[in-house]
Amino acid sequence: MTVLSLLPALLAAERALGRLDQALADPARRRRLAADAARRSAAAVIRLDGHRLDAHDFQRALAVAFS
């Protein structure tokens, strides 16, 4: 594999890191992204355990994700 064949993937990764850096620079957006990540994590935990996703289970899993 030559370096030239890896260049598009490296450039795409650099752009993605730049967008992430911009997103994390804004405190409000960082809080929003953290909340979204916690919700996704909580939903994944509930799905992995085979439980139905109801409001009580979701809140409990969300509390675990933030702790």
N, CA and C of each residue as an Amber inpcrd file, in Angstrom:
protein
   201
   0.8420000  -1.1700000   0.0000000   0.0000000   0.0000000   0.0000000
   0.8940000   1.2430000   0.0000000   0.6060000   2.1260000  -0.8790000
   1.4190000   3.3300000  -0.9590000   0.7980000   4.4450000  -0.1340000
   1.5970000   5.4260000   0.1440000   1.1270000   6.5730000   0.9140000
   0.0270000   7.3060000   0.1670000   0.1240000   7.3740000  -1.1430000
  -0.8920000   8.0790000  -1.9390000  -2.2580000   7.4230000  -1.8370000
  -2.3060000   6.1190000  -1.6660000  -3.6020000   5.4520000  -1.5510000
  -4.2540000   5.7280000  -0.1930000  -3.4460000   6.0680000   0.7940000
  -3.9850000   6.3670000   2.1230000  -4.3360000   7.8410000   2.3000000
  -3.8920000   8.6740000   1.4070000  -4.0740000  10.1150000   1.5440000
  -5.5370000  10.5570000   1.6590000  -6.4650000  10.0740000   0.8430000
  -7.8620000  10.5100000   0.9960000  -8.4380000  10.1820000   2.3750000
  -8.1270000   9.0090000   2.8940000  -8.6320000   8.6360000   4.2230000
  -8.0110000   9.5230000   5.2980000  -6.7380000   9.8310000   5.1680000
  -6.0830000  10.7030000   6.1450000  -6.6590000  12.1140000   6.1080000
  -6.9300000  12.6220000   4.9200000  -7.5230000  13.9540000   4.7960000
  -8.9400000  13.9860000   5.3740000  -9.7040000  12.9350000   5.1430000
 -11.0570000  12.8640000   5.7070000 -11.0020000  12.8220000   7.2310000
 -10.0550000  12.0660000   7.7750000  -9.9060000  11.9970000   9.2300000
  -9.4900000  13.3490000   9.7960000  -8.6160000  14.0500000   9.1000000
  -8.1840000  15.3780000   9.5590000  -9.3550000  16.3610000   9.5600000
 -10.1990000  16.3080000   8.5360000 -11.3790000  17.1800000   8.4910000
 -12.3380000  16.8530000   9.6390000 -12.5300000  15.5550000   9.8920000
 -13.4210000  15.1460000  10.9820000 -12.8890000  15.6180000  12.3270000
 -11.5950000  15.5180000  12.5300000 -11.0080000  15.9940000  13.7790000
 -11.1360000  17.5090000  13.9140000 -11.0270000  18.2160000  12.8250000
 -11.2130000  19.6590000  12.8440000 -12.6330000  20.0350000  13.2250000
 -13.6160000  19.3190000  12.6770000 -15.0160000  19.5840000  13.0310000
 -15.2680000  19.2620000  14.5000000 -14.6860000  18.1690000  14.9810000
 -14.8400000  17.8110000  16.3890000 -14.2180000  18.8720000  17.2810000
 -13.0460000  19.3630000  16.8980000 -12.3790000  20.4050000  17.6720000
 -13.2400000  21.6580000  17.7400000 -13.8550000  22.0460000  16.6380000
 -14.7390000  23.2130000  16.6280000 -15.9550000  22.9900000  17.5150000
 -16.5170000  21.7820000  17.4610000 -17.7020000  21.4800000  18.2560000
 -17.3870000  21.5120000  19.7460000 -16.2310000  21.0080000  20.1120000
 -15.8780000  20.9580000  21.5240000 -15.4280000  22.3040000  22.0630000
 -15.1110000  23.2470000  21.1970000 -14.6850000  24.5620000  21.6490000
 -15.8530000  25.3520000  22.2420000 -17.0590000  25.0840000  21.8070000
 -18.2470000  25.7830000  22.2900000 -18.8200000  25.0160000  23.4910000
 -18.8170000  25.5980000  24.7010000 -19.2930000  24.8770000  25.8950000
 -20.7510000  24.4060000  25.7810000 -21.6160000  25.2130000  25.1970000
 -23.0240000  24.8070000  25.0650000 -23.1490000  23.6130000  24.1340000
 -22.4220000  23.6390000  23.0430000 -22.4870000  22.5220000  22.1000000
 -21.8590000  21.2730000  22.7060000 -20.8000000  21.4470000  23.5040000
 -20.1610000  20.3050000  24.1530000 -21.1360000  19.6390000  25.1210000
 -21.9030000  20.4360000  25.8800000 -22.9100000  19.8620000  26.7890000
 -23.9790000  19.1130000  26.0050000 -24.4030000  19.6940000  24.8810000
 -25.4220000  19.0510000  24.0480000 -24.9060000  17.7350000  23.4880000
 -23.6530000  17.7230000  23.0270000 -23.0730000  16.4920000  22.4920000
 -22.9190000  15.4310000  23.5760000 -22.5570000  15.8550000  24.7860000
 -22.4210000  14.9040000  25.8910000 -23.7710000  14.3030000  26.2420000
 -24.8170000  15.1320000  26.2370000 -26.1500000  14.6220000  26.5370000
 -26.6080000  13.6450000  25.4550000 -26.3470000  13.9570000  24.1980000
 -26.7070000  13.0410000  23.1080000 -25.9640000  11.7210000  23.2390000
 -24.6830000  11.7880000  23.5520000 -23.8840000  10.5660000  23.7110000
 -24.3980000   9.7340000  24.8830000 -24.7760000  10.3880000  25.9610000
 -25.3060000   9.6660000  27.1120000 -26.6310000   8.9960000  26.7720000
 -27.4870000   9.6840000  26.0160000 -28.7630000   9.0750000  25.6040000
 -28.5230000   7.8570000  24.7150000 -27.5990000   7.9740000  23.7660000
 -27.3000000   6.8290000  22.8990000 -26.7310000   5.6690000  23.7060000
 -25.8630000   5.9730000  24.6480000 -25.2660000   4.9390000  25.4860000
 -26.3290000   4.2530000  26.3360000 -27.2270000   5.0410000  26.9130000
 -28.2860000   4.4660000  27.7370000 -29.2070000   3.5730000  26.9120000
 -29.5640000   4.0340000  25.7220000 -30.4230000   3.2220000  24.8580000
 -29.7220000   1.9430000  24.4430000 -28.4220000   2.0090000  24.1850000
 -27.6690000   0.8110000  23.8040000 -27.5930000  -0.1720000  24.9600000
 -27.4110000   0.3260000  26.1710000 -27.3540000  -0.5510000  27.3430000
 -28.6690000  -1.2900000  27.5030000 -29.7640000  -0.5740000  27.3580000
 -31.0780000  -1.2110000  27.5190000 -31.3100000  -2.2350000  26.4170000
 -30.9380000  -1.9160000  25.1920000 -31.1170000  -2.8680000  24.0930000
 -30.2280000  -4.0870000  24.2830000 -28.9980000  -3.8830000  24.7410000
 -28.0910000  -5.0080000  24.9320000 -28.5850000  -5.9400000  26.0210000
 -29.2260000  -5.3940000  27.0430000 -29.7510000  -6.2190000  28.1220000
 -31.0630000  -6.8960000  27.7430000 -31.6190000  -6.5430000  26.6060000
 -32.8470000  -7.1800000  26.1400000 -34.1050000  -6.6220000  26.7730000
 -34.0260000  -5.4620000  27.3890000 -35.2040000  -4.8460000  28.0140000
 -35.9060000  -3.9500000  27.0150000 -37.2000000  -3.7530000  27.2620000
 -37.9240000  -2.7640000  26.4750000 -37.5310000  -1.3830000  26.9550000
 -37.5540000  -0.4540000  26.0610000 -37.1860000   0.9170000  26.3820000
 -38.4170000   1.6840000  26.8570000 -38.5660000   1.8020000  28.1830000
 -39.6270000   2.6540000  28.7090000 -38.9780000   3.8210000  29.4580000
 -39.7740000   4.7700000  29.8760000 -39.2390000   6.0060000  30.4580000
 -38.4250000   5.7430000  31.7240000 -38.8910000   4.8640000  32.5940000
 -38.1850000   4.5970000  33.8470000 -36.8300000   3.9410000  33.5880000
 -36.8070000   2.9250000  32.7490000 -35.5410000   2.2650000  32.4210000
 -34.5760000   3.2180000  31.7360000 -35.1110000   4.0660000  30.8710000
 -34.2640000   5.0240000  30.1610000 -33.6160000   5.9990000  31.1380000
 -34.3820000   6.5260000  32.0800000 -33.8290000   7.4650000  33.0590000
 -32.7770000   6.7930000  33.9300000 -33.0260000   5.5550000  34.3160000
 -32.0570000   4.8300000  35.1430000 -30.7660000   4.5780000  34.3560000
 -30.8710000   4.1570000  33.1170000 -29.6970000   3.9090000  32.3020000
 -28.9600000   5.2150000  32.0140000 -29.6920000   6.3010000  31.8510000
 -29.0830000   7.6060000  31.6240000 -28.2850000   8.0500000  32.8400000
 -28.8230000   7.7850000  34.0390000 -28.0900000   8.1180000  35.2710000
 -26.8080000   7.3030000  35.3700000 -26.8520000   6.0490000  34.9520000
 -25.6500000   5.2050000  34.9630000 -24.6320000   5.7400000  33.9550000
 -25.1080000   6.1770000  32.8000000 -24.1930000   6.6800000  31.7650000
 -23.4870000   7.9490000  32.1990000 -24.1510000   8.7910000  33.0040000
 -23.5450000  10.0420000  33.4610000 -22.6690000   9.8490000  34.6900000
 -22.7710000   8.7080000  35.3530000 -21.9570000   8.5190000  36.5640000
 -20.6200000   7.9040000  36.2660000
